[in-house]
Amino acid sequence: MDTTLGYLRESLSNHLEHDMGQKIYKKIVSRQYENEEEFVRHLDEREAAFLNEVLEHELTYARNEQDHKRTRELNEVYELLF
């Protein structure tokens, strides 16, 4: 699995109490995406909006923890959502 998608999967695991979080998580683990661009192209509008909120939260957490690698990896997906 792509490293960035691995970080994304881990971050989404913190949001499985939401149906949309579960849906996106299942998308990641059930299919072999070549990279984060391919994954983002397979999101519908509602999934992308939910993921945008999750990433905002997760990026803030990663910055507060000074986890530069996680911040960089998650930011790659976040930028693709626009």
Backbone as XML, in Angstrom:
<?xml version="1.0"?>
<chain id="A" units="angstrom">
  <residue number="1" name="MET">
    <atom name="N" x="0.847" y="-1.180" z="0.000"/>
    <atom name="CA" x="0.000" y="0.000" z="0.000"/>
    <atom name="C" x="0.889" y="1.239" z="0.000"/>
  </residue>
  <residue number="2" name="ASP">
    <atom name="N" x="0.464" y="2.219" z="-0.732"/>
    <atom name="CA" x="1.134" y="3.516" z="-0.783"/>
    <atom name="C" x="1.277" y="4.070" z="0.637"/>
  </residue>
  <residue number="3" name="THR">
    <atom name="N" x="2.430" y="4.644" z="0.954"/>
    <atom name="CA" x="2.694" y="5.174" z="2.301"/>
    <atom name="C" x="1.667" y="6.217" z="2.710"/>
  </residue>
  <residue number="4" name="THR">
    <atom name="N" x="1.347" y="7.118" z="1.799"/>
    <atom name="CA" x="0.367" y="8.164" z="2.101"/>
    <atom name="C" x="-0.981" y="7.553" z="2.430"/>
  </residue>
  <residue number="5" name="LEU">
    <atom name="N" x="-1.397" y="6.560" z="1.669"/>
    <atom name="CA" x="-2.675" y="5.906" z="1.943"/>
    <atom name="C" x="-2.642" y="5.145" z="3.263"/>
  </residue>
  <residue number="6" name="GLY">
    <atom name="N" x="-1.479" y="4.662" z="3.629"/>
    <atom name="CA" x="-1.335" y="4.011" z="4.936"/>
    <atom name="C" x="-1.582" y="4.987" z="6.074"/>
  </residue>
  <residue number="7" name="TYR">
    <atom name="N" x="-1.023" y="6.173" z="5.969"/>
    <atom name="CA" x="-1.273" y="7.207" z="6.968"/>
    <atom name="C" x="-2.748" y="7.608" z="6.974"/>
  </residue>
  <residue number="8" name="LEU">
    <atom name="N" x="-3.328" y="7.709" z="5.791"/>
    <atom name="CA" x="-4.739" y="8.070" z="5.702"/>
    <atom name="C" x="-5.617" y="6.992" z="6.342"/>
  </residue>
  <residue number="9" name="ARG">
    <atom name="N" x="-5.313" y="5.736" z="6.058"/>
    <atom name="CA" x="-6.076" y="4.635" z="6.650"/>
    <atom name="C" x="-5.990" y="4.681" z="8.174"/>
  </residue>
  <residue number="10" name="GLU">
    <atom name="N" x="-4.806" y="4.902" z="8.682"/>
    <atom name="CA" x="-4.628" y="4.989" z="10.130"/>
    <atom name="C" x="-5.435" y="6.150" z="10.712"/>
  </residue>
  <residue number="11" name="SER">
    <atom name="N" x="-5.412" y="7.292" z="10.044"/>
    <atom name="CA" x="-6.165" y="8.456" z="10.517"/>
    <atom name="C" x="-7.667" y="8.190" z="10.475"/>
  </residue>
  <residue number="12" name="LEU">
    <atom name="N" x="-8.125" y="7.542" z="9.417"/>
    <atom name="CA" x="-9.550" y="7.234" z="9.308"/>
    <atom name="C" x="-10.005" y="6.255" z="10.383"/>
  </residue>
  <residue number="13" name="SER">
    <atom name="N" x="-9.104" y="5.419" z="10.851"/>
    <atom name="CA" x="-9.477" y="4.459" z="11.891"/>
    <atom name="C" x="-9.906" y="5.166" z="13.176"/>
  </residue>
  <residue number="14" name="ASN">
    <atom name="N" x="-9.545" y="6.446" z="13.308"/>
    <atom name="CA" x="-9.982" y="7.234" z="14.458"/>
    <atom name="C" x="-11.386" y="7.811" z="14.274"/>
  </residue>
  <residue number="15" name="HIS">
    <atom name="N" x="-11.987" y="7.568" z="13.126"/>
    <atom name="CA" x="-13.281" y="8.171" z="12.799"/>
    <atom name="C" x="-14.286" y="7.128" z="12.315"/>
  </residue>
  <residue number="16" name="LEU">
    <atom name="N" x="-14.161" y="5.909" z="12.794"/>
    <atom name="CA" x="-15.047" y="4.831" z="12.359"/>
    <atom name="C" x="-16.400" y="4.854" z="13.045"/>
  </residue>
  <residue number="17" name="GLU">
    <atom name="N" x="-16.603" y="5.775" z="13.977"/>
    <atom name="CA" x="-17.917" y="5.886" z="14.599"/>
    <atom name="C" x="-18.929" y="6.524" z="13.643"/>
  </residue>
  <residue number="18" name="HIS">
    <atom name="N" x="-18.434" y="7.105" z="12.570"/>
    <atom name="CA" x="-19.284" y="7.709" z="11.542"/>
    <atom name="C" x="-19.439" y="6.728" z="10.382"/>
  </residue>
  <residue number="19" name="ASP">
    <atom name="N" x="-20.644" y="6.605" z="9.868"/>
    <atom name="CA" x="-20.877" y="5.716" z="8.723"/>
    <atom name="C" x="-19.990" y="6.076" z="7.534"/>
  </residue>
  <residue number="20" name="MET">
    <atom name="N" x="-19.836" y="7.375" z="7.297"/>
    <atom name="CA" x="-19.024" y="7.812" z="6.171"/>
    <atom name="C" x="-17.556" y="7.446" z="6.397"/>
  </residue>
  <residue number="21" name="GLY">
    <atom name="N" x="-17.101" y="7.546" z="7.632"/>
    <atom name="CA" x="-15.730" y="7.139" z="7.948"/>
    <atom name="C" x="-15.514" y="5.666" z="7.658"/>
  </residue>
  <residue number="22" name="GLN">
    <atom name="N" x="-16.497" y="4.850" z="8.023"/>
    <atom name="CA" x="-16.419" y="3.415" z="7.755"/>
    <atom name="C" x="-16.405" y="3.135" z="6.256"/>
  </residue>
  <residue number="23" name="LYS">
    <atom name="N" x="-17.239" y="3.868" z="5.523"/>
    <atom name="CA" x="-17.337" y="3.668" z="4.079"/>
    <atom name="C" x="-16.007" y="3.980" z="3.386"/>
  </residue>
  <residue number="24" name="ILE">
    <atom name="N" x="-15.397" y="5.093" z="3.752"/>
    <atom name="CA" x="-14.127" y="5.483" z="3.140"/>
    <atom name="C" x="-13.019" y="4.522" z="3.556"/>
  </residue>
  <residue number="25" name="TYR">
    <atom name="N" x="-13.020" y="4.124" z="4.817"/>
    <atom name="CA" x="-12.016" y="3.176" z="5.316"/>
    <atom name="C" x="-12.101" y="1.864" z="4.529"/>
  </residue>
  <residue number="26" name="LYS">
    <atom name="N" x="-13.323" y="1.371" z="4.325"/>
    <atom name="CA" x="-13.501" y="0.126" z="3.573"/>
    <atom name="C" x="-13.011" y="0.266" z="2.141"/>
  </residue>
  <residue number="27" name="LYS">
    <atom name="N" x="-13.188" y="1.459" z="1.572"/>
    <atom name="CA" x="-12.709" y="1.708" z="0.214"/>
    <atom name="C" x="-11.193" y="1.547" z="0.148"/>
  </residue>
  <residue number="28" name="ILE">
    <atom name="N" x="-10.518" y="2.066" z="1.148"/>
    <atom name="CA" x="-9.052" y="1.987" z="1.157"/>
    <atom name="C" x="-8.573" y="0.547" z="1.298"/>
  </residue>
  <residue number="29" name="VAL">
    <atom name="N" x="-9.176" y="-0.196" z="2.220"/>
    <atom name="CA" x="-8.664" y="-1.542" z="2.495"/>
    <atom name="C" x="-9.147" y="-2.590" z="1.495"/>
  </residue>
  <residue number="30" name="SER">
    <atom name="N" x="-10.233" y="-2.315" z="0.779"/>
    <atom name="CA" x="-10.777" y="-3.337" z="-0.112"/>
    <atom name="C" x="-10.228" y="-3.269" z="-1.533"/>
  </residue>
  <residue number="31" name="ARG">
    <atom name="N" x="-9.522" y="-2.209" z="-1.854"/>
    <atom name="CA" x="-9.006" y="-2.054" z="-3.213"/>
    <atom name="C" x="-7.546" y="-1.618" z="-3.175"/>
  </residue>
  <residue number="32" name="GLN">
    <atom name="N" x="-6.790" y="-2.071" z="-4.127"/>
    <atom name="CA" x="-5.383" y="-1.686" z="-4.228"/>
    <atom name="C" x="-5.269" y="-0.430" z="-5.090"/>
  </residue>
  <residue number="33" name="TYR">
    <atom name="N" x="-5.210" y="0.718" z="-4.446"/>
    <atom name="CA" x="-5.009" y="1.968" z="-5.176"/>
    <atom name="C" x="-3.514" y="2.163" z="-5.401"/>
  </residue>
  <residue number="34" name="GLU">
    <atom name="N" x="-3.167" y="2.579" z="-6.582"/>
    <atom name="CA" x="-1.763" y="2.794" z="-6.919"/>
    <atom name="C" x="-1.169" y="3.943" z="-6.112"/>
  </residue>
  <residue number="35" name="ASN">
    <atom name="N" x="-1.984" y="4.983" z="-5.880"/>
    <atom name="CA" x="-1.515" y="6.146" z="-5.138"/>
    <atom name="C" x="-2.712" y="6.946" z="-4.631"/>
  </residue>
  <residue number="36" name="GLU">
    <atom name="N" x="-2.429" y="8.018" z="-3.925"/>
    <atom name="CA" x="-3.498" y="8.820" z="-3.332"/>
    <atom name="C" x="-4.340" y="9.541" z="-4.387"/>
  </residue>
  <residue number="37" name="GLU">
    <atom name="N" x="-3.749" y="9.871" z="-5.522"/>
    <atom name="CA" x="-4.515" y="10.523" z="-6.588"/>
    <atom name="C" x="-5.620" y="9.606" z="-7.109"/>
  </residue>
  <residue number="38" name="GLU">
    <atom name="N" x="-5.274" y="8.364" z="-7.330"/>
    <atom name="CA" x="-6.264" y="7.396" z="-7.800"/>
    <atom name="C" x="-7.371" y="7.228" z="-6.761"/>
  </residue>
  <residue number="39" name="PHE">
    <atom name="N" x="-6.991" y="7.164" z="-5.506"/>
    <atom name="CA" x="-7.981" y="7.018" z="-4.441"/>
    <atom name="C" x="-8.942" y="8.205" z="-4.415"/>
  </residue>
  <residue number="40" name="VAL">
    <atom name="N" x="-8.414" y="9.410" z="-4.445"/>
    <atom name="CA" x="-9.253" y="10.613" z="-4.362"/>
    <atom name="C" x="-10.204" y="10.690" z="-5.554"/>
  </residue>
  <residue number="41" name="ARG">
    <atom name="N" x="-9.772" y="10.239" z="-6.723"/>
    <atom name="CA" x="-10.647" y="10.246" z="-7.906"/>
    <atom name="C" x="-11.857" y="9.337" z="-7.723"/>
  </residue>
  <residue number="42" name="HIS">
    <atom name="N" x="-11.757" y="8.343" z="-6.837"/>
    <atom name="CA" x="-12.859" y="7.415" z="-6.608"/>
    <atom name="C" x="-13.791" y="7.835" z="-5.472"/>
  </residue>
  <residue number="43" name="LEU">
    <atom name="N" x="-13.572" y="9.004" z="-4.916"/>
    <atom name="CA" x="-14.453" y="9.511" z="-3.866"/>
    <atom name="C" x="-15.608" y="10.285" z="-4.489"/>
  </residue>
  <residue number="44" name="ASP">
    <atom name="N" x="-16.795" y="10.108" z="-3.922"/>
    <atom name="CA" x="-17.897" y="10.956" z="-4.362"/>
    <atom name="C" x="-17.850" y="12.269" z="-3.569"/>
  </residue>
  <residue number="45" name="GLU">
    <atom name="N" x="-18.735" y="13.170" z="-3.868"/>
    <atom name="CA" x="-18.704" y="14.505" z="-3.260"/>
    <atom name="C" x="-18.869" y="14.462" z="-1.734"/>
  </residue>
  <residue number="46" name="ARG">
    <atom name="N" x="-19.774" y="13.635" z="-1.254"/>
    <atom name="CA" x="-19.988" y="13.531" z="0.198"/>
    <atom name="C" x="-18.779" y="12.917" z="0.900"/>
  </residue>
  <residue number="47" name="GLU">
    <atom name="N" x="-18.185" y="11.914" z="0.295"/>
    <atom name="CA" x="-16.994" y="11.294" z="0.872"/>
    <atom name="C" x="-15.845" y="12.294" z="0.931"/>
  </residue>
  <residue number="48" name="ALA">
    <atom name="N" x="-15.676" y="13.058" z="-0.131"/>
    <atom name="CA" x="-14.601" y="14.053" z="-0.172"/>
    <atom name="C" x="-14.817" y="15.121" z="0.897"/>
  </residue>
  <residue number="49" name="ALA">
    <atom name="N" x="-16.060" y="15.551" z="1.090"/>
    <atom name="CA" x="-16.357" y="16.566" z="2.109"/>
    <atom name="C" x="-16.060" y="16.022" z="3.505"/>
  </residue>
  <residue number="50" name="PHE">
    <atom name="N" x="-16.451" y="14.795" z="3.766"/>
    <atom name="CA" x="-16.174" y="14.184" z="5.069"/>
    <atom name="C" x="-14.672" y="14.041" z="5.281"/>
  </residue>
  <residue number="51" name="LEU">
    <atom name="N" x="-13.984" y="13.552" z="4.268"/>
    <atom name="CA" x="-12.543" y="13.360" z="4.378"/>
    <atom name="C" x="-11.825" y="14.695" z="4.588"/>
  </residue>
  <residue number="52" name="ASN">
    <atom name="N" x="-12.314" y="15.728" z="3.973"/>
    <atom name="CA" x="-11.753" y="17.062" z="4.168"/>
    <atom name="C" x="-11.812" y="17.453" z="5.649"/>
  </residue>
  <residue number="53" name="GLU">
    <atom name="N" x="-12.954" y="17.228" z="6.286"/>
    <atom name="CA" x="-13.097" y="17.547" z="7.718"/>
    <atom name="C" x="-12.167" y="16.695" z="8.571"/>
  </residue>
  <residue number="54" name="VAL">
    <atom name="N" x="-12.098" y="15.421" z="8.266"/>
    <atom name="CA" x="-11.228" y="14.513" z="9.012"/>
    <atom name="C" x="-9.772" y="14.962" z="8.884"/>
  </residue>
  <residue number="55" name="LEU">
    <atom name="N" x="-9.366" y="15.286" z="7.682"/>
    <atom name="CA" x="-7.973" y="15.684" z="7.463"/>
    <atom name="C" x="-7.638" y="16.998" z="8.153"/>
  </residue>
  <residue number="56" name="GLU">
    <atom name="N" x="-8.566" y="17.921" z="8.182"/>
    <atom name="CA" x="-8.313" y="19.165" z="8.912"/>
    <atom name="C" x="-8.004" y="18.853" z="10.375"/>
  </residue>
  <residue number="57" name="HIS">
    <atom name="N" x="-8.802" y="17.984" z="10.972"/>
    <atom name="CA" x="-8.599" y="17.580" z="12.366"/>
    <atom name="C" x="-7.269" y="16.832" z="12.532"/>
  </residue>
  <residue number="58" name="GLU">
    <atom name="N" x="-7.015" y="15.884" z="11.666"/>
    <atom name="CA" x="-5.807" y="15.063" z="11.768"/>
    <atom name="C" x="-4.539" y="15.866" z="11.494"/>
  </residue>
  <residue number="59" name="LEU">
    <atom name="N" x="-4.602" y="16.809" z="10.570"/>
    <atom name="CA" x="-3.439" y="17.660" z="10.303"/>
    <atom name="C" x="-3.125" y="18.561" z="11.490"/>
  </residue>
  <residue number="60" name="THR">
    <atom name="N" x="-4.155" y="19.087" z="12.123"/>
    <atom name="CA" x="-3.944" y="19.907" z="13.318"/>
    <atom name="C" x="-3.276" y="19.076" z="14.408"/>
  </residue>
  <residue number="61" name="TYR">
    <atom name="N" x="-3.761" y="17.866" z="14.606"/>
    <atom name="CA" x="-3.182" y="16.974" z="15.606"/>
    <atom name="C" x="-1.709" y="16.682" z="15.274"/>
  </residue>
  <residue number="62" name="ALA">
    <atom name="N" x="-1.430" y="16.348" z="14.011"/>
    <atom name="CA" x="-0.057" y="16.020" z="13.610"/>
    <atom name="C" x="0.875" y="17.221" z="13.800"/>
  </residue>
  <residue number="63" name="ARG">
    <atom name="N" x="0.393" y="18.410" z="13.485"/>
    <atom name="CA" x="1.217" y="19.615" z="13.679"/>
    <atom name="C" x="1.482" y="19.853" z="15.159"/>
  </residue>
  <residue number="64" name="ASN">
    <atom name="N" x="0.455" y="19.695" z="15.982"/>
    <atom name="CA" x="0.620" y="19.883" z="17.428"/>
    <atom name="C" x="1.607" y="18.884" z="18.020"/>
  </residue>
  <residue number="65" name="GLU">
    <atom name="N" x="1.645" y="17.695" z="17.457"/>
    <atom name="CA" x="2.575" y="16.661" z="17.917"/>
    <atom name="C" x="3.944" y="16.795" z="17.243"/>
  </residue>
  <residue number="66" name="GLN">
    <atom name="N" x="4.064" y="17.761" z="16.362"/>
    <atom name="CA" x="5.284" y="17.988" z="15.587"/>
    <atom name="C" x="5.708" y="16.736" z="14.814"/>
  </residue>
  <residue number="67" name="ASP">
    <atom name="N" x="4.706" y="16.037" z="14.313"/>
    <atom name="CA" x="4.944" y="14.848" z="13.499"/>
    <atom name="C" x="4.977" y="15.301" z="12.036"/>
  </residue>
  <residue number="68" name="HIS">
    <atom name="N" x="6.144" y="15.713" z="11.609"/>
    <atom name="CA" x="6.300" y="16.319" z="10.292"/>
    <atom name="C" x="6.031" y="15.331" z="9.160"/>
  </residue>
  <residue number="69" name="LYS">
    <atom name="N" x="6.431" y="14.094" z="9.341"/>
    <atom name="CA" x="6.192" y="13.069" z="8.312"/>
    <atom name="C" x="4.692" y="12.866" z="8.109"/>
  </residue>
  <residue number="70" name="ARG">
    <atom name="N" x="3.947" y="12.690" z="9.197"/>
    <atom name="CA" x="2.495" y="12.498" z="9.118"/>
    <atom name="C" x="1.835" y="13.730" z="8.506"/>
  </residue>
  <residue number="71" name="THR">
    <atom name="N" x="2.264" y="14.900" z="8.916"/>
    <atom name="CA" x="1.702" y="16.136" z="8.374"/>
    <atom name="C" x="1.904" y="16.189" z="6.865"/>
  </residue>
  <residue number="72" name="ARG">
    <atom name="N" x="3.096" y="15.879" z="6.420"/>
    <atom name="CA" x="3.424" y="15.913" z="4.990"/>
    <atom name="C" x="2.584" y="14.901" z="4.212"/>
  </residue>
  <residue number="73" name="GLU">
    <atom name="N" x="2.492" y="13.681" z="4.719"/>
    <atom name="CA" x="1.754" y="12.618" z="4.025"/>
    <atom name="C" x="0.258" y="12.944" z="3.944"/>
  </residue>
  <residue number="74" name="LEU">
    <atom name="N" x="-0.330" y="13.372" z="5.057"/>
    <atom name="CA" x="-1.755" y="13.685" z="5.056"/>
    <atom name="C" x="-2.059" y="14.926" z="4.230"/>
  </residue>
  <residue number="75" name="ASN">
    <atom name="N" x="-1.141" y="15.856" z="4.224"/>
    <atom name="CA" x="-1.340" y="17.072" z="3.445"/>
    <atom name="C" x="-1.401" y="16.769" z="1.945"/>
  </residue>
  <residue number="76" name="GLU">
    <atom name="N" x="-0.708" y="15.730" z="1.504"/>
    <atom name="CA" x="-0.759" y="15.340" z="0.097"/>
    <atom name="C" x="-2.189" y="14.998" z="-0.319"/>
  </residue>
  <residue number="77" name="VAL">
    <atom name="N" x="-2.898" y="14.269" z="0.519"/>
    <atom name="CA" x="-4.287" y="13.916" z="0.232"/>
    <atom name="C" x="-5.176" y="15.155" z="0.351"/>
  </residue>
  <residue number="78" name="TYR">
    <atom name="N" x="-4.967" y="15.932" z="1.394"/>
    <atom name="CA" x="-5.763" y="17.127" z="1.630"/>
    <atom name="C" x="-5.723" y="18.058" z="0.423"/>
  </residue>
  <residue number="79" name="GLU">
    <atom name="N" x="-4.558" y="18.262" z="-0.151"/>
    <atom name="CA" x="-4.418" y="19.147" z="-1.317"/>
    <atom name="C" x="-5.145" y="18.601" z="-2.544"/>
  </residue>
  <residue number="80" name="LEU">
    <atom name="N" x="-5.222" y="17.287" z="-2.666"/>
    <atom name="CA" x="-5.903" y="16.677" z="-3.807"/>
    <atom name="C" x="-7.431" y="16.854" z="-3.739"/>
  </residue>
  <residue number="81" name="LEU">
    <atom name="N" x="-7.942" y="17.111" z="-2.565"/>
    <atom name="CA" x="-9.393" y="17.248" z="-2.409"/>
    <atom name="C" x="-9.908" y="18.548" z="-2.999"/>
  </residue>
  <residue number="82" name="PHE">
    <atom name="N" x="-9.036" y="19.481" z="-3.277"/>
    <atom name="CA" x="-9.470" y="20.780" z="-3.814"/>
    <atom name="C" x="-9.545" y="20.749" z="-5.286"/>
  </residue>
</chain>
